Amino acid sequence: MQTSWRRTLPISLSGFPHRQWLEAWKDCLLVYKKALRKARTAYFSLIEENKSNPRFLFSTVAKLTKSHSVLDPRIPSSLSGEDFMSFFTDKVLAIREKANQAIPTTGPSPDVPTVGTYRVSNEPLNSFSPIHFSEASLLIQKSKTTTCPLDPIPTHLLKDVLPLIGSSILDQINGSLVSGYGPRSYKVAVIKPLLKKPSLDPDVLANYRPISNLPFISKVLEKVVVTQLLEHLQRNSLFEMFQSGFRAHHSTETALLKVTNDLLIASDHGLVSMLVLLDLSAGFDTVDHSILLHRLEHVIGIKGTALDWFRSYLSDRYQFAHVHGVPSSYSRVSHGVPQGSVLGPILFTLYMLPLGNIIRQHGLNFHCYADDTQLYLSMKPEETEKLVKLQTCLKDIKSWMSSNVLLLNPGKTEVMVFGPEPLRDRLDHMITLDGISLTSSLSVRNLGVTFDQNLSFNSHIKLVSRSVNSCFCYFQAGLL
C-alpha cells in the first residue's frame, strides 16, 4: 500500500495544526513588515525634521553612503602608537626641511610680500574679556559630549554636576583669559590616527592623518577665545572675502557654488576656464609659530595679554598617540596648529591671509576652504598670454609658501579645463609646477564633489547613486 505524500506533512507544530501554523506565520510576517516599514519611515523622517540643519544631514548621508566595514575602521595590530608618533614627527620635519630648502634667496619675506598689500587691524585687541557663569554653562551644555582620555571625569557626568563644580571651571577659564596664560594640562593632545580615505590600505602609515583629541575644558576655553577673536575680525573687516573655511554662513557648499557659478557664466560667454586645485603637504602641521605670532600682532592687531595668551597657547605643547589601549611616549610640538582643536583651523586661515592678495595681484580668480585653494582663469582660446600670468602666479605662490614653511605638492595639484568642447580643444593648456607638467584631467574631486569638463555633474551623480544603491543593499541585509 502506497503512503500518500500528505501523510508526510506534520499534523501539528507547537500545538497548532499545520494550516493554523501557516496562518499564524503569515500574520507574524505581516506585523513584522508593518513594523519594519514604520521604523524605516521614522528613520528617514530625519531628513524632513533636520532640513534646516545641513551639518547633520551631510553627516547622516556620509554615514549612509559608506559600507558597514568602513564605518569603524580598525588600526592593524602590527602598528603601535610609537610607530605613528615617529612617522608623524619625521614627516613634518622632512616637509619643513624641504620647504626651507626651497626658499628663494631673493623674494618676498614671510609676512611682507612684494606683490599686493592686505588690510591690517585699525583697532587692537589688547585683552580677552572674562565671561559670566551663564555663558560658560551654555557653552558647556551645548558642546558635544565627547570625552578625552585625559579628562578626569566623563563629559556627560561633568554636565550633570555642572551646578556644583561650574564656579571652579569658570575660575580656570577667566584666570587664563585675564593672565594671558594657558594651563599646561590643557596643552597635551592625544593623537588619534585617522585613515585619510576608506579605500586606503590601513597597514600603511602614510595613509593616516593625526587628529588631536584635547581635554574637554580646554576646548571650552578655546571656544571663548574664538568667539572674541571672530568679533575682532568682523569689526575690523579682516576676513578674506574668498575664504569659506570655518566662518559663519560659509561652507564647502558656498565655496562650490561661487566657483561653479563663475565657471558657468564664463562658458555662457564663450570662454574657456582653467581651474587649478592646489594641494598642501600637511599644511596644518607645518605652521611656523613665530611667523603666526608675528602675523597675529602686526596684521590682526593682537596685543598685550591677548597676544601673551596666544604665545602661551602655542608654546610647551605635547602630544602622544594612544593605539590599542597603549599610550606612546610624549612628543614636544614645536610647530603646527592642532587638527581637532577649536582654535587651530581659525589660526590656520589667518596664517594663510596674505595669500589672497598675492593671487589678486596677478588678476586671477580664487576661492579657499582652509588649506584647499582653487585658482581659476577664464579667457578666449587664443589668449594664451594669460597662461603666462597663471604660471607666474603659481611661482609666486610657491615662493610665498616656502617663505612661510609650507610646501606645495605638485604630484597632487590638479588642473581642469572647462567650457564649450570645441573651444576647449583649441586651448594649449600645459602648465608646470616645480618642473612637473600638470596636464588637464577629465574629472577632478573638488571639496567632495566630482567635477567634469562640461559641469554636468553626471560623474558625481553616478558615484552618489552607486553609493546609495550599495547602502540600500546593506540596509536590506540588516548590516546598517
N, C-alpha and C positions, 0 to 999 in steps of 0.2 A: 504494500500500500504506500503510495507516494505521499510525502509530507508536504502540505501546502506551504508556500512561502509566507503566507500570512501568519502561520504559527510560529515563525522565527522572530516576529516583532515582539518587543517587550509588552506584556499586558499592562504593566503599571510601572511607575517610576516615582519614588518618594510618596507613595500613596495615591498618586493620580493615574488614571488610565491614560494610555498614550495620547489620545485625542485631546483630553483635558490638559495634559502636559504641554502639548504643542501650542494650544491656545494661550496658556499661561506664559509660555516663552515669547509668543508674538506680542502679548500685552506688555511684557517687561521690555522688549526691544523697542516698542513704540514709546514707552515712558523714557527710555534711555535717549532715543533720538530727539524727543522734545526737550529734554534737559540739556543735551549737547547743543541744540540749536539756540536755546535760551542763553547758555553760557557763552557761545560764540557772539551772539548779538550784544550781550553785555560787555564782552571784551573789546569788540570793535567799536562800541559806542564811545570809547576813549577818544576817538578822532573828533567826534562832534563836541564832546564835553571840553576838549582842550584845543579847539580851533584857534583860540587867541593866545596859545602858548606854543610857539614854534619850536622852542628848545626841546620841550617834552616830546612833541610829535616827531622831530628829526631823530631824537634818541630812540624812540619806540620803533620807527621804521628801520633804523640801523640795526637794532637787535633782531627784528623780524626777518631781515634780508640776509642774515648770516646763518650758516648751518649750525646745528646743535654742538658739533665738535669744536667749533671756533669760539663759541660764546665764553668759554672759560679755559683759555689755553694754558697748558701746564709747562713749566720750565723743566727740561730734562734733568734727571738726577745726576747726570755727568757734569753739569755746570754748577759751580758754587758761588757764593757771594764774593769770595776773594777773586774769582775769575772775572766777574762782572766789574768789580771796582778797579782792578788792574787794567782791564780793557778800556773802560770809560776814561780813566785818568790818562792813560797813554795816548788815546785817540785825540783828546783835547790838546794835549801838549804838542802832538805832531801837527795838528791843524794850525795852532798858534805859531809854531816854528815856521811852517810853510808860508803863512801869511806874512810874517816878519821878513822872510827872505824875498818876498815879492814887493816890499815897499819900495817905491821909486826913490832914487837919490834926490831928485828934484820933483816937486809937485805939491799937491795940497797937504797941509798938516791935518792931523786928526779932527780938529774942530774948527778950522778956518779955511774952508775950501776956496780955491781961486775962482771957481765959477759960481755965480749966484750968491745971494745972501738969504738969511732966514730971519724970521721975526724973533725978537727977544722980549723978555718979560718987562712990562712997564712998571709993575709993582711987585716987589719981592715978597716971598713967603718966608718970614723970619722964624715962625714957630707954629707948632700944631696946637690946636685948642683942646683942652680937656673935654670929655664928654660926660653926660649925665647917666645915672643908673638906668633910666628908661631907654636911652639909646643903646647902651651896652646889652641890656636884656633883650631888646628887639633884635639886635644883630645876632645874638647867640641863638635865640629861638628860631630865627629864620634860616640859620646856617644848616647845611646838610649834616645829618647825624653820622658823620664819618669819624672813625677813631684811629689815631696813630699809635703804633706800638709804644711810643714814648709817653703817651698820655697816662697820668696817674689813675684816672678812672674813665670808664666808657662815656662817650659823649651823651648818650641817651640818659645816663644816670646824672651827669652834670646838669643837664637841662631840668631834670626832675627836682634837684636840690638847689637850683639857682637862687631861690629866695633866701637860702641860708648862707651861701658862700659868695653871692653876687658882689657884695661890697668889697671882698678881698680881691676878686678878679678885677673889679673896676679900679682899685688902687694900683694894681700892677700895670694896667693899660695906661692910666693917666700919669703914673710915675714915669713910664717910658716916654710918653709924649712930651712931658714938661722938661725932663732931664736931657733928652736927646740921646738916650742910651737904650739899646735893645738887650734884654736879658740873654745870657749865653745859652740857657736851656731852650730858648726859642729858635736858636740858630743851628740846631742839629737836625738833619734830614735823614729819613730812612728811604733809601733808593729802591724803587720798585721797577725792575726791568720790564719793559712793555714791548711786545713784538710790534714792529712798525706796520706790518700788513699780515693778515691772517694766512696768506698763501706762502709766506716766507718760511724757510727751514728754521725751526726753533733750536736746532743744535748749533747754529752759527751766531756767535756773539755780536757780530756786526749788524745783525738783523733786529737788534733791540735798541730802544732809546731809554735813557734814565728819567724816571718820573719821581719827583721829590714828594714824600709824604711827611708833612710837618705837624708839630703839635697843634691841637685844635685852637687853643687860646692864642697861639702865635698868628694864626690866620685871622682871628677876630681882630687882633691889633692891626694887622695889615689892611683889613677892610676899613678900619677907621682912618688910617693914613691915606688909603686910596681915595676915599670919599673927599677928604680935604684937598688932596693933590688935584683931583679932577675938577673941583670947584675953582682952584687957582688957574688951571689950564684953560678952563672955559672963560673966566673973567678976562684973561689976557690974550684970548684967541690964539693959543699956541698949538692947537691940534693941527696935524697935517690933514688938509682937506680930503686927500685921496688915500687915507689910511682907514680901513674899516675894522681893524682888529681891536677888540676889547674896548669898544666905545658904545655908549648908549645909543640905541636906534640905528646901529650899524652891525653888519654881519657879513658872512660869506655871501648871503643872498643879495645884499645891496651892492657888494663888490661885483658880483657876476652880472647883475642887472645893468650896472653902469657900463662895464666893458662890452657886454653883448649889444647893448643899445647903440653904443658908438660904432661898433663894427658893422651893424646892420644899416645904420644911416649912411656910413661911408660906401657900403655896397650899393645902396639905392642911388647914390650919386655917381655911380660908375667908377668907383675907386677900388683898388686892392689894398688890403691891410696886412701888415706883418706883425704878428704877436710873438713876443719873446718872454718866456717864463723862466725867470732867474731862480737858481737853486743855491742855497747857502749850506755849507757843511757845518752842522752843529752850531748854528748861529747863537742860540740862547746860551750855550755852554762856553763860548769863547769871548764873551763880552769883557772888555778891559775895565776894571773898576776905577782906575784913575781917570780914564777918559770919560766914563759915565759920570763921575762926580764933578768933573770939570764942566760937562755939559749941563748938569743939573744946576750948577751955580751960575754959570755965565750966560746960558741960553734960557733956561727955565726960570731962573731967578730964585732958587732955593738958597736961603742964607741962614745964619745964626744957628739956633738949636735944631731947626728943621734939617739943615744940612748935616749937623752933627749926628742926627738920628739916622740919616741915610748912610753916613760913613760907618756908623756902628752896625747898621743892618748888614752891610756888605763885608765887614771885617770879622775875623775869627769864626767863620762858618765851617762846619764839619758835616760829613755825610758818611753813611755806611750802607751796604746792601744787606738785605735780610731775605735769604733764599733758603727754602726747605726748612724753615724754622731756625736757621743758624745765622747769626749776625757776622758780618765781616769785620775786619779791623777798621778803625776810623781813618778817614782821609780828609785832610785840610782842603778847603775850597778857596782858591786864590783868585778865581775869575769866574765869569758867568753869572747868570741870574737863574734861580731855581725854577725848573719847569714843574708845575703842580702847585706853585705858590699863588697867592692872590696878587702880589705886587710885581712879581717877575715879568709877566707879559707887558704891563704898563711901562716898566723901566726899559724893556727892550725896544718898544716903539719910540720912546724918547731918545734912546741911543741911536736909532735909525733916522731921526728927524731931519738932519741936513741932506739926506739922500734925495728928497723930493726936489729941492732947488737945483741940485746938480742935473737932474733929468730935465727940469723946466728950461734950463739954460740952453739945452740942445733942441728945444721945440718939440719934444716927444710927449705923447700921452702916456699916463701910467696909472696904476692903482695897486695898492698894497694891502695885504692882510697879514699882520705880524711879519714873519720873515719871508713870506711869498710876495714877490714883486713881479708885476706884469707890465711890460713895456709894449706899446703898440704905435704903429706909424701907418697912416693912410696916404696914398699917392696914386698918380696915374702910372701905368706900367713903364712908360718911357722916362719917368722922373727918377732915374737910377741914382742921381747925385744925392737923393735923400737917404739912400742906403749908407752913404759915407757918414752922414750925421748919426745914424744908428750905430755904426761901427765905432765912431769917436766917442759916443755916449757910453757904450759898453766899456771902452778903455778907461774913461774917467771914473765910471762906477767901480771897476776893478781896482783902480788906484786908490780911490777913497776907502773902499772896504779893506784893502791891505793896510792902509794907514790906521784903520780902526780895528785891526787884528781880527778881521773877518775874511772868510775865504769863499770865493765863488767856485761852484763845482761845474766846470764846463761839460762833464760827462752826463750830468742830469739836467742841464739847461736845455730847454726845448724851444723850437721855432715852428710857427704855422702860418700859412698864407691864406687869407680869406678874400671873398669877393666873387664876382661872376667868373665861371670857369674859363671862358675864352681869354679874359684879361689875366687871370692867374697864370695861364700857360705862357704868356708873353713876358713874365717877370723873371729876371735872373736874380735869384734871391739867396745866393751863397753868402753866409755870414760866418766869421771866425771869432773865436774867443780863446785867447791863450794859444793861438795857432791851431786850434781844433775847429774843423768845419762843422757848422751847425746847419745841417740840411733840414728842409721842411718835412714835418711829419704829416701823415694823413689824418691822424687824430691825436689829441693830447688830453690828459687828465688835468683839469684846472679847478682847484678848490672843491674836489669831489664830483665834478661834472665833466663828462666826456664831450669835448668839442670836436666837430668835424668841419671840413673846409667850407661847407655850404651853410653852416649854422642851422642845420635841420634838426639836430639832436636825435637823429634816428639811432645812432650808435648807443647813446645814453639810454634811450627808451628801451632798446632791445636788452641792454645789460640789466636794467632795473626789472624789466618784465621777466627775464630769466631768473633773477634772484627771487622775485616774488613767487614765481611758479615753484621754484625749489623749496622755498619756505612753506608754501601751502602743502607740498607733499610731506614735509617733515611734520607739519601741524596735523594732517590727517593721520599720519602714522603714530601720533602721540609723542613725538620727540621734542616738541616745543610747547 
